[in-house]
Amino acid sequence: MASTAPDPVHRRGPEAVSSQPQCCECAHLPARLPPGSPPQIRLEPKSEAIPVPTDSKAPARITFRDAVGGELMRSPLEILQINVGKLCNQTCVHCHVNAGPNRSEQMTEEAAEAALGVLDRFPTLTTVDVTGGAPEMSPWFRRIVTEARKRDLTVIDRCNLTILLQPGHEDLAQFLADQRVTVVASLPCYSKENVDAQRGDGVFQASIEALRLLNSLGYGRDGERHLDLVFNPVGASLPPAQGPLEAAYKEQLAEHFDITFDHLYTITNMIIARFESFLRRTGELEGYERLLEGSFNPATIPQLMCRNTLSVSWDGYVYDCDFNQMLDLRLENGSALRVGDVTPELWDSLGIITGRHCFGCTAGAGSSCSGALT
């Protein structure tokens, strides 16, 4: 039986810094660009970001369970997502983890070894997805990677790019290339001004340097080392259509920076942590909630990541997804479960915890850690 979290389920994060709209969203294109900026691509109207509704006569609110028509059912476990901690060299406006340079939460050796135990208990497992914070800052990151690759599992590193240039990580890019780790990197725009507004001054230039470094090692070019980029809207809107935006990114990055990559993933911002605080401060919280609910797409249900993913926190507790983890909605079997407790038999019996935040994954084309669902 799936359990339903209190509706809505939210936690308030620290105050977000102000942000600017992204050029990649044609509904919010800047009127004038600074000299030297790359030319902007205006997407077709069907790909525009969907604005927050302002109609005060909006329809009544519904629960997520009512929207899906009952309970979500589990699929075989395919993805083990390990959040190794909240330490990061950046502080980003949209971050649902509230990660940053001053966070002390880091995975222990005991929790890391327990997570690695899942690799041999679940024959259906195909992928180990390592996230943070900046996951590469964890002392156990490389052990997790090498153990997963020994078993011929796909390994994903959710990389902020700038970590590749930080002191003490000079050999990181080569390590990732040698292990053939898939790099999924956040680049919320192909414009310097908009990336720096969301992620901090100087981040765009550092990201370009890091992408060039990865390209020089074969990433995004040799067919074996995969490089994917991630787009998050800055404001309270759904992302544009993934396909046209990917084409725009590829054209702009190739033309202006000689950078190539494999895929672009569009991910909807979740009403969690810093982004929730931003919406409260700007008075857009209810409007954005209604946007997500009103954009519910039942075709996304079969591909929801909570159905085939086990999310492990830095302290070893387990969740349906990284978003439930940030809301501390732990999986339970009488008491909160740790990763060492999870067996294939138990997995099949565990209910999926849902709440109002789940509308973020079912709005429009859907959203997951691998981008749009439909």
Sequence and secondary structure as in RCSB ss.txt:
>XXXX:A:sequence
MASTAPDPVHRRGPEAVSSQPQCCECAHLPARLPPGSPPQIRLEPKSEAIPVPTDSKAPARITFRDAVGGELMRS
PLEILQINVGKLCNQTCVHCHVNAGPNRSEQMTEEAAEAALGVLDRFPTLTTVDVTGGAPEMSPWFRRIVTEARK
RDLTVIDRCNLTILLQPGHEDLAQFLADQRVTVVASLPCYSKENVDAQRGDGVFQASIEALRLLNSLGYGRDGER
HLDLVFNPVGASLPPAQGPLEAAYKEQLAEHFDITFDHLYTITNMIIARFESFLRRTGELEGYERLLEGSFNPAT
IPQLMCRNTLSVSWDGYVYDCDFNQMLDLRLENGSALRVGDVTPELWDSLGIITGRHCFGCTAGAGSSCSGALT
>XXXX:A:secstr
   B  SS   B S        TTSGGG  SS  TT        GGGS B     TT      HHHHHTS     
   EEEEE BSB S   TT TT  BTT   B  HHHHHHHHHHHHH TT  EEEEESSSGGGSTTHHHHHHHHHH
TT EEEEEE SGGGGSTT TTHHHHHHHHT EEEEE   SSHHHHHHHH TTHHHHHHHHHHHHHHTTTTTSSSS
 EEEEE  SSSSB   HHHHHHHHHHHHHHHH    SEEEE    SSHHHHHHHHHHT HHHHHHHHHHTB GGG
GGG GGGTEEEE TTSBEESSHHHHHTT   BSSSB BGGG  HHHHHH    B GGGHHHHBTT  BTTB   
